[in-house]
Amino acid sequence: MAEVVSVLGQPRSNVVRIVNTLIDYGLVARNARKLMPTRSFYDLCTQDRYGHLRTKYRSVLRFLSTQLNELVLLGVQEGNGIIHIDFIESDHRVRVAPSPITRHDLARNAIGKIALARRPDLLAAEANPDLEREIVAVRRHGIAWNREETTDGVIVIACPGYTNATTEPIIAVAWPTNRYSEDKAAAAHTLIRRALATIPAS
């Protein structure tokens, strides 16, 4: 830390705050008294910074797609929004279309609500009592919902990935309302947890 402070020429309190933020994001790790960049740090420096996450979760998405035959998504928090980094569509004639490039709103998106449950600082910026109550339930149960909040006729359930770290992807399943049921949602949640418990991360 002393070397970083010296090189940057910034007050120690500023450097500590920045470093702690980088540690929270999984970009820096503390090893005894040394600070080391992590794999995530180097991935941010590459053109395909989410490639290793797609590889890590692809078997899980394939399993869920085979079992559920609905759209399965892998999303990450990026700044104050959510982006989809991978997905597998269903083979139904009528299906939910993914939007991999769009940045989705945290507060109205199932994946975003998992991110808000992980990051109280982001939730504070939303300042919505109904959303705050919903996020309390997300923390308690590990499930978030988007019940036609962003797209009419589409219901989405989301769950954390292998860990609940802020840098870990989030898994979601989406149904058109005509094929959705609470039983299917419960089965999807069970299958997600089973896949994460039995399919090793690559």
MDAnalysis code that builds the backbone (N, CA, C; Angstrom):
import MDAnalysis as mda
import numpy as np

u = mda.Universe.empty(606, n_residues=202, atom_resindex=np.repeat(np.arange(202), 3), trajectory=True)
u.add_TopologyAttr("name", ["N", "CA", "C"] * 202)
u.add_TopologyAttr("resid", np.arange(1, 203))
u.add_TopologyAttr("resname", ["MET", "ALA", "GLU", "VAL", "VAL", "SER", "VAL", "LEU", "GLY", "GLN", "PRO", "ARG", "SER", "ASN", "VAL", "VAL", "ARG", "ILE", "VAL", "ASN", "THR", "LEU", "ILE", "ASP", "TYR", "GLY", "LEU", "VAL", "ALA", "ARG", "ASN", "ALA", "ARG", "LYS", "LEU", "MET", "PRO", "THR", "ARG", "SER", "PHE", "TYR", "ASP", "LEU", "CYS", "THR", "GLN", "ASP", "ARG", "TYR", "GLY", "HIS", "LEU", "ARG", "THR", "LYS", "TYR", "ARG", "SER", "VAL", "LEU", "ARG", "PHE", "LEU", "SER", "THR", "GLN", "LEU", "ASN", "GLU", "LEU", "VAL", "LEU", "LEU", "GLY", "VAL", "GLN", "GLU", "GLY", "ASN", "GLY", "ILE", "ILE", "HIS", "ILE", "ASP", "PHE", "ILE", "GLU", "SER", "ASP", "HIS", "ARG", "VAL", "ARG", "VAL", "ALA", "PRO", "SER", "PRO", "ILE", "THR", "ARG", "HIS", "ASP", "LEU", "ALA", "ARG", "ASN", "ALA", "ILE", "GLY", "LYS", "ILE", "ALA", "LEU", "ALA", "ARG", "ARG", "PRO", "ASP", "LEU", "LEU", "ALA", "ALA", "GLU", "ALA", "ASN", "PRO", "ASP", "LEU", "GLU", "ARG", "GLU", "ILE", "VAL", "ALA", "VAL", "ARG", "ARG", "HIS", "GLY", "ILE", "ALA", "TRP", "ASN", "ARG", "GLU", "GLU", "THR", "THR", "ASP", "GLY", "VAL", "ILE", "VAL", "ILE", "ALA", "CYS", "PRO", "GLY", "TYR", "THR", "ASN", "ALA", "THR", "THR", "GLU", "PRO", "ILE", "ILE", "ALA", "VAL", "ALA", "TRP", "PRO", "THR", "ASN", "ARG", "TYR", "SER", "GLU", "ASP", "LYS", "ALA", "ALA", "ALA", "ALA", "HIS", "THR", "LEU", "ILE", "ARG", "ARG", "ALA", "LEU", "ALA", "THR", "ILE", "PRO", "ALA", "SER"])
u.atoms.positions = np.array([
    [0.827, -1.196, 0.000],
    [0.000, 0.000, 0.000],
    [0.867, 1.254, 0.000],
    [1.957, 1.232, 0.770],
    [2.846, 2.395, 0.817],
    [3.419, 2.711, -0.569],
    [3.775, 1.649, -1.324],
    [4.311, 1.863, -2.672],
    [3.256, 2.467, -3.595],
    [2.014, 1.991, -3.486],
    [0.938, 2.514, -4.337],
    [0.689, 3.982, -4.024],
    [0.632, 4.303, -2.737],
    [0.435, 5.702, -2.320],
    [1.544, 6.580, -2.869],
    [2.777, 6.088, -2.778],
    [3.931, 6.861, -3.244],
    [3.887, 7.088, -4.756],
    [3.567, 6.029, -5.509],
    [3.541, 6.136, -6.970],
    [2.417, 7.052, -7.442],
    [1.244, 6.933, -6.815],
    [0.100, 7.733, -7.247],
    [0.170, 9.175, -6.763],
    [0.902, 9.394, -5.678],
    [0.988, 10.750, -5.133],
    [-0.340, 11.256, -4.596],
    [-1.171, 10.335, -4.134],
    [-2.488, 10.685, -3.584],
    [-2.483, 10.463, -2.073],
    [-3.397, 11.128, -1.355],
    [-3.503, 10.856, 0.086],
    [-3.803, 9.377, 0.337],
    [-3.250, 8.861, 1.412],
    [-3.426, 7.441, 1.714],
    [-4.904, 7.067, 1.829],
    [-5.726, 7.951, 2.410],
    [-7.155, 7.640, 2.578],
    [-7.838, 7.435, 1.222],
    [-7.469, 8.243, 0.219],
    [-8.044, 8.072, -1.127],
    [-7.641, 6.727, -1.717],
    [-6.362, 6.384, -1.584],
    [-5.855, 5.144, -2.167],
    [-6.507, 3.933, -1.486],
    [-6.642, 3.984, -0.167],
    [-7.281, 2.878, 0.565],
    [-8.714, 2.684, 0.087],
    [-9.443, 3.791, -0.090],
    [-10.822, 3.699, -0.556],
    [-10.902, 3.072, -1.956],
    [-10.014, 3.518, -2.845],
    [-10.005, 2.975, -4.213],
    [-9.647, 1.493, -4.205],
    [-8.609, 1.139, -3.457],
    [-8.168, -0.258, -3.400],
    [-9.270, -1.150, -2.820],
    [-9.938, -0.682, -1.756],
    [-11.019, -1.477, -1.169],
    [-12.167, -1.677, -2.154],
    [-12.430, -0.670, -2.984],
    [-13.454, -0.813, -4.025],
    [-13.027, -1.866, -5.039],
    [-11.744, -1.829, -5.453],
    [-11.239, -2.828, -6.403],
    [-11.295, -4.235, -5.811],
    [-11.046, -4.352, -4.514],
    [-11.145, -5.655, -3.841],
    [-12.597, -6.123, -3.838],
    [-13.548, -5.206, -3.537],
    [-14.971, -5.559, -3.542],
    [-15.420, -6.061, -4.901],
    [-14.859, -5.492, -5.966],
    [-15.224, -5.905, -7.324],
    [-14.444, -7.133, -7.781],
    [-13.555, -7.649, -6.956],
    [-12.797, -8.833, -7.324],
    [-11.669, -8.561, -8.301],
    [-11.256, -7.296, -8.431],
    [-10.198, -6.945, -9.372],
    [-8.816, -6.959, -8.720],
    [-8.790, -6.840, -7.406],
    [-7.538, -6.860, -6.644],
    [-7.735, -7.790, -5.460],
    [-6.687, -8.523, -5.105],
    [-6.737, -9.403, -3.933],
    [-5.596, -9.035, -3.004],
    [-5.855, -9.179, -1.716],
    [-4.822, -8.915, -0.718],
    [-4.150, -10.232, -0.373],
    [-2.818, -10.271, -0.487],
    [-2.052, -11.461, -0.181],
    [-1.022, -11.059, 0.873],
    [-1.323, -11.409, 2.135],
    [-0.518, -10.929, 3.262],
    [-0.527, -9.402, 3.214],
    [0.634, -8.764, 3.024],
    [0.682, -7.303, 2.987],
    [0.798, -6.776, 1.566],
    [0.646, -7.664, 0.597],
    [0.770, -7.249, -0.802],
    [-0.598, -7.186, -1.463],
    [-0.722, -6.317, -2.456],
    [-1.927, -6.218, -3.271],
    [-1.607, -6.787, -4.642],
    [-2.466, -7.702, -5.119],
    [-2.203, -8.360, -6.391],
    [-3.410, -8.229, -7.309],
    [-3.195, -7.933, -8.605],
    [-4.318, -7.975, -9.544],
    [-4.809, -9.411, -9.702],
    [-6.117, -9.570, -9.878],
    [-6.714, -10.902, -10.019],
    [-6.926, -11.234, -11.496],
    [-7.414, -12.437, -11.723],
    [-7.755, -12.855, -13.092],
    [-8.805, -11.916, -13.691],
    [-9.773, -11.501, -12.854],
    [-10.816, -10.588, -13.340],
    [-10.224, -9.268, -13.825],
    [-9.174, -8.804, -13.157],
    [-8.502, -7.565, -13.581],
    [-7.948, -7.725, -14.989],
    [-7.253, -8.837, -15.234],
    [-6.667, -9.049, -16.557],
    [-7.740, -9.273, -17.613],
    [-8.856, -9.916, -17.200],
    [-9.952, -10.122, -18.151],
    [-10.549, -8.788, -18.596],
    [-10.588, -7.822, -17.689],
    [-11.105, -6.500, -18.061],
    [-10.221, -5.828, -19.109],
    [-8.969, -6.250, -19.177],
    [-8.030, -5.656, -20.128],
    [-8.057, -6.349, -21.484],
    [-8.843, -7.398, -21.615],
    [-8.890, -8.123, -22.881],
    [-10.140, -7.733, -23.658],
    [-10.151, -8.004, -24.943],
    [-11.278, -7.613, -25.787],
    [-12.554, -8.346, -25.379],
    [-12.451, -9.641, -25.105],
    [-13.613, -10.430, -24.702],
    [-13.542, -10.660, -23.201],
    [-13.890, -9.627, -22.450],
    [-13.673, -9.714, -21.003],
    [-14.614, -10.683, -20.298],
    [-15.690, -11.114, -20.962],
    [-16.613, -12.050, -20.335],
    [-16.482, -13.468, -20.890],
    [-15.490, -13.695, -21.741],
    [-15.323, -15.009, -22.357],
    [-15.159, -16.120, -21.340],
    [-14.356, -15.891, -20.305],
    [-14.136, -16.956, -19.316],
    [-15.408, -17.242, -18.518],
    [-16.280, -16.232, -18.346],
    [-17.532, -16.470, -17.626],
    [-18.505, -17.275, -18.488],
    [-18.534, -17.000, -19.784],
    [-19.372, -17.803, -20.676],
    [-18.925, -19.258, -20.659],
    [-17.608, -19.481, -20.692],
    [-17.073, -20.846, -20.634],
    [-17.440, -21.507, -19.311],
    [-17.288, -20.762, -18.231],
    [-17.549, -21.288, -16.889],
    [-19.001, -21.746, -16.720],
    [-19.941, -21.031, -17.348],
    [-21.364, -21.286, -17.131],
    [-22.058, -22.005, -18.285],
    [-21.354, -22.263, -19.374],
    [-22.035, -22.807, -20.553],
    [-22.701, -24.150, -20.268],
    [-22.041, -25.018, -19.513],
    [-22.637, -26.329, -19.196],
    [-23.903, -26.178, -18.361],
    [-23.907, -25.215, -17.465],
    [-25.091, -24.957, -16.642],
    [-26.242, -24.488, -17.532],
    [-25.956, -23.552, -18.452],
    [-27.005, -23.058, -19.345],
    [-27.551, -24.185, -20.229],
    [-26.655, -25.034, -20.733],
    [-27.098, -26.154, -21.581],
    [-28.022, -27.099, -20.798],
    [-27.614, -27.423, -19.586],
    [-28.427, -28.302, -18.745],
    [-29.815, -27.698, -18.517],
    [-29.859, -26.424, -18.148],
    [-31.139, -25.764, -17.874],
    [-31.998, -25.679, -19.130],
    [-31.364, -25.382, -20.256],
    [-32.105, -25.295, -21.509],
    [-32.735, -26.646, -21.865],
    [-31.975, -27.720, -21.688],
    [-32.483, -29.066, -21.978],
    [-33.647, -29.429, -21.053],
    [-33.513, -29.095, -19.785],
    [-34.533, -29.470, -18.800],
    [-35.792, -28.609, -18.896],
    [-35.614, -27.309, -19.190],
    [-36.731, -26.375, -19.115],
    [-37.307, -25.994, -20.476],
    [-36.474, -26.053, -21.519],
    [-36.872, -25.630, -22.864],
    [-37.494, -24.233, -22.863],
    [-36.858, -23.331, -22.138],
    [-37.212, -21.908, -22.144],
    [-35.921, -21.108, -22.265],
    [-36.058, -19.810, -22.508],
    [-34.876, -18.956, -22.613],
    [-34.127, -18.949, -21.287],
    [-32.830, -19.299, -21.315],
    [-31.975, -19.177, -20.134],
    [-30.914, -18.129, -20.438],
    [-30.649, -17.296, -19.452],
    [-29.770, -16.137, -19.632],
    [-28.678, -16.117, -18.580],
    [-27.558, -15.542, -18.961],
    [-26.474, -15.270, -18.028],
    [-26.217, -13.769, -18.093],
    [-26.344, -13.101, -16.956],
    [-26.182, -11.651, -16.937],
    [-25.181, -11.204, -15.901],
    [-24.622, -10.018, -16.116],
    [-23.695, -9.420, -15.158],
    [-24.070, -7.958, -14.953],
    [-23.743, -7.474, -13.770],
    [-23.901, -6.055, -13.503],
    [-22.734, -5.311, -14.137],
    [-23.045, -4.276, -14.853],
    [-22.012, -3.421, -15.440],
    [-22.411, -1.983, -15.142],
    [-21.723, -1.357, -14.191],
    [-22.100, -0.001, -13.776],
    [-23.475, -0.005, -13.144],
    [-24.350, 0.854, -13.641],
    [-25.699, 0.940, -13.071],
    [-26.731, 0.203, -13.925],
    [-26.281, -0.837, -14.626],
    [-27.188, -1.619, -15.451],
    [-26.782, -3.076, -15.519],
    [-27.555, -3.846, -16.254],
    [-27.322, -5.281, -16.451],
    [-27.165, -5.540, -17.941],
    [-26.201, -6.377, -18.304],
    [-26.101, -6.838, -19.684],
    [-26.132, -8.369, -19.696],
    [-26.691, -8.916, -20.758],
    [-26.709, -10.372, -20.941],
    [-25.436, -10.760, -21.688],
    [-24.663, -11.671, -21.102],
    [-23.412, -12.071, -21.743],
    [-23.528, -13.423, -22.444],
    [-24.586, -14.174, -22.160],
    [-24.806, -15.438, -22.860],
    [-26.264, -15.833, -22.687],
    [-26.753, -16.667, -23.596],
    [-28.130, -17.145, -23.510],
    [-28.292, -18.358, -24.415],
    [-29.320, -19.161, -24.128],
    [-29.752, -20.237, -25.022],
    [-31.262, -20.111, -25.147],
    [-31.745, -20.014, -26.379],
    [-33.173, -19.875, -26.624],
    [-33.869, -21.242, -26.589],
    [-35.177, -21.203, -26.395],
    [-35.972, -22.423, -26.469],
    [-36.249, -22.749, -27.934],
    [-36.830, -23.928, -28.182],
    [-37.197, -24.261, -29.565],
    [-38.705, -24.155, -29.798],
    [-39.421, -23.464, -28.885],
    [-40.846, -23.224, -29.083],
    [-41.060, -22.284, -30.268],
    [-42.200, -22.430, -30.908],
    [-42.524, -21.525, -32.016],
    [-42.669, -20.092, -31.496],
    [-43.350, -19.936, -30.358],
    [-43.451, -18.631, -29.693],
    [-42.456, -18.636, -28.553],
    [-41.500, -17.729, -28.594],
    [-40.458, -17.733, -27.561],
    [-40.059, -16.315, -27.189],
    [-39.423, -16.218, -26.026],
    [-38.925, -14.932, -25.547],
    [-37.610, -14.646, -26.259],
    [-37.491, -13.440, -26.797],
    [-36.266, -13.067, -27.524],
    [-35.294, -12.391, -26.564],
    [-34.035, -12.843, -26.544],
    [-33.037, -12.204, -25.683],
    [-32.571, -10.881, -26.292],
    [-32.004, -10.029, -25.454],
    [-31.443, -8.762, -25.947],
    [-30.038, -8.606, -25.382],
    [-29.038, -9.222, -26.034],
    [-27.691, -9.311, -25.460],
    [-26.918, -7.997, -25.404],
    [-27.268, -7.006, -26.234],
    [-26.471, -5.772, -26.249],
    [-27.080, -4.707, -25.345],
    [-28.383, -4.777, -25.118],
    [-29.090, -3.757, -24.351],
    [-28.607, -3.716, -22.904],
    [-28.487, -2.509, -22.369],
    [-28.220, -2.347, -20.935],
    [-29.570, -2.237, -20.234],
    [-29.833, -3.151, -19.303],
    [-31.131, -3.237, -18.646],
    [-31.113, -2.533, -17.294],
    [-32.238, -1.959, -16.948],
    [-32.405, -1.233, -15.689],
    [-32.303, -2.192, -14.500],
    [-31.567, -1.797, -13.489],
    [-31.404, -2.651, -12.305],
    [-32.718, -2.881, -11.573],
    [-33.516, -1.833, -11.419],
    [-34.680, -1.892, -10.534],
    [-35.856, -2.650, -11.128],
    [-35.897, -2.828, -12.449],
    [-37.053, -3.471, -13.080],
    [-36.672, -4.765, -13.777],
    [-35.539, -5.302, -13.427],
    [-34.990, -6.473, -14.098],
    [-34.673, -7.521, -13.042],
    [-35.043, -8.786, -13.283],
    [-34.803, -9.828, -12.273],
    [-33.320, -9.966, -11.956],
    [-32.471, -9.978, -12.989],
    [-31.031, -10.062, -12.755],
    [-30.555, -8.820, -12.004],
    [-31.096, -7.668, -12.369],
    [-30.727, -6.421, -11.695],
    [-31.078, -6.428, -10.218],
    [-32.183, -7.059, -9.870],
    [-32.583, -7.096, -8.454],
    [-31.628, -7.960, -7.629],
    [-31.090, -9.019, -8.239],
    [-30.046, -9.786, -7.540],
    [-28.829, -8.884, -7.321],
    [-28.458, -8.110, -8.344],
    [-27.324, -7.188, -8.212],
    [-27.578, -6.158, -7.118],
    [-28.796, -5.634, -7.040],
    [-29.127, -4.659, -5.990],
    [-29.067, -5.298, -4.600],
    [-29.452, -6.568, -4.513],
    [-29.370, -7.258, -3.220],
    [-27.916, -7.414, -2.777],
    [-27.003, -7.518, -3.748],
    [-25.577, -7.635, -3.443],
    [-24.957, -6.285, -3.097],
    [-25.497, -5.223, -3.647],
    [-24.877, -3.896, -3.559],
    [-25.828, -2.885, -2.919],
    [-25.848, -2.789, -1.595],
    [-26.731, -1.824, -0.923],
    [-26.491, -0.380, -1.375],
    [-25.268, -0.053, -1.793],
    [-24.989, 1.315, -2.242],
    [-25.777, 1.645, -3.511],
    [-25.951, 0.669, -4.403],
    [-26.736, 0.890, -5.618],
    [-28.221, 0.982, -5.289],
    [-28.662, 0.197, -4.315],
    [-30.067, 0.231, -3.918],
    [-30.418, 1.588, -3.331],
    [-29.506, 2.163, -2.564],
    [-29.761, 3.470, -1.947],
    [-30.055, 4.530, -2.997],
    [-29.434, 4.404, -4.160],
    [-29.640, 5.386, -5.226],
    [-31.048, 5.289, -5.812],
    [-31.689, 4.131, -5.680],
    [-33.033, 3.951, -6.246],
    [-34.118, 4.600, -5.372],
    [-33.940, 4.595, -4.049],
    [-34.832, 5.279, -3.105],
    [-36.313, 4.979, -3.365],
    [-36.650, 3.703, -3.387],
    [-38.028, 3.292, -3.619],
    [-38.414, 2.296, -2.525],
    [-39.330, 2.662, -1.617],
    [-39.664, 1.766, -0.492],
    [-40.175, 0.392, -0.942],
    [-40.991, 0.353, -2.020],
    [-41.486, -0.947, -2.506],
    [-40.339, -1.817, -2.998],
    [-39.405, -1.197, -3.726],
    [-38.244, -1.939, -4.217],
    [-37.378, -2.404, -3.051],
    [-37.200, -1.561, -2.045],
    [-36.393, -1.944, -0.879],
    [-36.980, -3.177, -0.197],
    [-38.305, -3.220, -0.069],
    [-38.944, -4.404, 0.539],
    [-38.731, -5.641, -0.336],
    [-38.815, -5.442, -1.649],
    [-38.598, -6.571, -2.563],
    [-37.170, -7.095, -2.455],
    [-36.203, -6.182, -2.321],
    [-34.799, -6.598, -2.236],
    [-34.530, -7.336, -0.927],
    [-35.206, -6.961, 0.144],
    [-35.092, -7.709, 1.408],
    [-35.513, -9.160, 1.177],
    [-36.611, -9.352, 0.432],
    [-37.077, -10.716, 0.127],
    [-36.083, -11.444, -0.773],
    [-35.468, -10.730, -1.707],
    [-34.452, -11.335, -2.578],
    [-33.284, -11.840, -1.744],
    [-32.836, -11.034, -0.792],
    [-31.725, -11.458, 0.076],
    [-32.114, -12.683, 0.896],
    [-33.343, -12.723, 1.338],
    [-33.790, -13.830, 2.191],
    [-33.924, -15.127, 1.414],
    [-34.475, -15.057, 0.186],
    [-34.805, -16.271, -0.558],
    [-33.849, -16.593, -1.702],
    [-33.036, -15.609, -2.122],
    [-32.093, -15.843, -3.214],
    [-32.756, -15.929, -4.581],
    [-33.948, -15.365, -4.712],
    [-34.691, -15.370, -5.973],
    [-35.184, -13.960, -6.246],
    [-35.101, -13.529, -7.505],
    [-35.660, -12.238, -7.902],
    [-36.602, -12.451, -9.083],
    [-37.566, -11.548, -9.215],
    [-38.599, -11.675, -10.235],
    [-38.697, -10.433, -11.097],
    [-39.097, -10.646, -12.318],
    [-39.553, -9.572, -13.200],
    [-40.882, -10.066, -13.759],
    [-41.959, -9.591, -13.166],
    [-43.300, -10.039, -13.574],
    [-43.898, -8.998, -14.518],
    [-43.464, -9.070, -15.774],
    [-43.933, -8.173, -16.836],
    [-43.604, -6.703, -16.546],
    [-42.561, -6.440, -15.757],
    [-42.194, -5.057, -15.436],
    [-41.522, -4.360, -16.612],
    [-40.814, -5.109, -17.419],
    [-40.124, -4.496, -18.559],
    [-40.756, -4.863, -19.893],
    [-41.313, -6.060, -19.998],
    [-41.919, -6.499, -21.262],
    [-43.243, -7.195, -20.971],
    [-44.319, -6.683, -21.553],
    [-45.617, -7.334, -21.393],
    [-45.538, -8.767, -21.908],
    [-46.134, -9.677, -21.136],
    [-46.192, -11.063, -21.583],
    [-44.967, -11.891, -21.270],
    [-44.030, -11.343, -20.478],
    [-42.803, -12.079, -20.140],
    [-42.572, -12.047, -18.631],
    [-42.323, -13.228, -18.061],
    [-41.992, -13.356, -16.636],
    [-40.613, -13.986, -16.527],
    [-39.797, -13.428, -15.633],
    [-38.402, -13.872, -15.486],
    [-38.110, -14.143, -14.018],
    [-37.394, -15.237, -13.765],
    [-36.868, -15.530, -12.431],
    [-35.345, -15.526, -12.530],
    [-34.674, -14.986, -11.516],
    [-33.204, -14.940, -11.512],
    [-32.662, -15.427, -10.180],
    [-31.468, -16.037, -10.237],
    [-30.786, -16.562, -9.046],
    [-29.288, -16.286, -9.182],
    [-28.573, -16.139, -8.054],
    [-27.115, -15.988, -8.132],
    [-26.463, -17.205, -8.775],
    [-25.248, -17.013, -9.284],
    [-24.487, -18.106, -9.879],
    [-23.756, -18.923, -8.831],
    [-22.541, -19.359, -9.159],
    [-21.788, -20.229, -8.251],
    [-21.548, -19.581, -6.895],
    [-21.353, -18.277, -6.879],
    [-21.236, -17.550, -5.607],
    [-22.123, -16.317, -5.703],
    [-22.241, -15.606, -4.592],
    [-23.029, -14.370, -4.590],
    [-22.119, -13.143, -4.597],
    [-20.881, -13.309, -5.053],
    [-19.948, -12.178, -5.136],
    [-20.442, -11.165, -6.159],
    [-20.077, -9.910, -5.978],
    [-20.580, -8.860, -6.868],
    [-20.131, -9.048, -8.309],
    [-19.037, -9.748, -8.533],
    [-18.530, -9.954, -9.897],
    [-19.034, -11.254, -10.532],
    [-19.780, -12.045, -9.773],
    [-20.251, -13.340, -10.291],
    [-21.506, -13.152, -11.143],
    [-21.608, -13.868, -12.264],
    [-22.811, -13.763, -13.090],
    [-24.066, -14.242, -12.363],
    [-25.200, -13.894, -12.956],
    [-26.516, -14.227, -12.424],
    [-27.266, -14.989, -13.522],
    [-27.982, -16.035, -13.120],
    [-28.707, -16.883, -14.070],
    [-30.192, -16.526, -14.036],
    [-30.819, -16.485, -15.206],
    [-32.255, -16.198, -15.274],
    [-32.928, -17.136, -16.267],
    [-34.205, -17.365, -16.031],
    [-35.049, -18.121, -16.948],
    [-36.259, -17.252, -17.255],
    [-36.649, -17.190, -18.546],
    [-37.773, -16.335, -18.958],
    [-38.831, -17.156, -19.679],
    [-40.093, -16.872, -19.358],
    [-41.233, -17.543, -19.978],
    [-42.182, -16.514, -20.592],
    [-42.819, -16.831, -21.701],
    [-44.005, -16.066, -22.071],
    [-45.115, -16.420, -21.085],
    [-45.981, -15.478, -20.769],
    [-46.981, -15.720, -19.716],
    [-47.889, -16.907, -20.029],
    [-48.114, -17.199, -21.312],
    [-49.018, -18.320, -21.630],
    [-48.408, -19.686, -21.282],
    [-47.066, -19.752, -21.068],
    [-46.453, -21.030, -20.677],
    [-45.977, -21.015, -19.227],
    [-46.150, -19.892, -18.553],
    [-45.633, -19.762, -17.186],
    [-46.608, -20.343, -16.161],
    [-46.033, -20.908, -15.094],
    [-46.814, -21.264, -13.901],
    [-45.885, -21.181, -12.699],
    [-46.473, -21.043, -11.521],
    [-45.656, -20.992, -10.298],
    [-44.906, -22.306, -10.101],
    [-45.525, -23.418, -10.496],
    [-44.850, -24.722, -10.389],
    [-43.605, -24.764, -11.282],
    [-43.727, -24.211, -12.508],
    [-42.572, -24.185, -13.405],
    [-41.461, -23.307, -12.834],
    [-41.830, -22.202, -12.215],
    [-40.820, -21.324, -11.613],
    [-40.099, -22.029, -10.455],
    [-40.873, -22.730, -9.630],
    [-40.271, -23.473, -8.511],
    [-39.336, -24.563, -9.034],
    [-39.760, -25.250, -10.103],
    [-38.913, -26.292, -10.694],
    [-37.642, -25.682, -11.275],
    [-37.762, -24.501, -11.902],
    [-36.585, -23.837, -12.471],
    [-35.596, -23.466, -11.380],
    [-36.092, -22.953, -10.268],
    [-35.201, -22.591, -9.159],
    [-34.471, -23.819, -8.642],
    [-35.194, -24.918, -8.472],
    [-34.578, -26.162, -8.007],
    [-33.512, -26.645, -8.986],
    [-33.806, -26.581, -10.279],
    [-32.856, -27.038, -11.296],
    [-31.612, -26.146, -11.346],
    [-31.784, -24.850, -11.171],
    [-30.620, -23.949, -11.153],
    [-29.708, -24.317, -9.999],
    [-30.280, -24.483, -8.806],
    [-29.455, -24.809, -7.639],
    [-28.785, -26.176, -7.823],
    [-29.521, -27.143, -8.412],
    [-28.950, -28.471, -8.644],
    [-27.794, -28.395, -9.636],
    [-27.985, -27.646, -10.717],
    [-26.933, -27.523, -11.723],
    [-25.680, -26.914, -11.123],
    [-25.846, -25.864, -10.343],
    [-24.683, -25.193, -9.750],
    [-23.976, -26.093, -8.742],
    [-24.747, -26.992, -8.109],
    [-24.151, -27.888, -7.109],
    [-23.455, -29.084, -7.749],
    [-23.882, -29.475, -8.962],
    [-23.374, -30.724, -9.529],
    [-22.485, -30.538, -10.759],
    [-22.610, -29.379, -11.442],
    [-21.770, -29.147, -12.621],
    [-20.583, -28.294, -12.209],
    [-19.380, -28.835, -12.246],
    [-18.231, -28.051, -11.765],
    [-17.966, -26.845, -12.656],
    [-17.549, -25.758, -12.026],
    [-17.179, -24.564, -12.793],
    [-15.935, -24.896, -13.599],
    [-15.925, -24.537, -14.906],
    [-14.756, -24.858, -15.736],
    [-13.589, -23.963, -15.406],
])
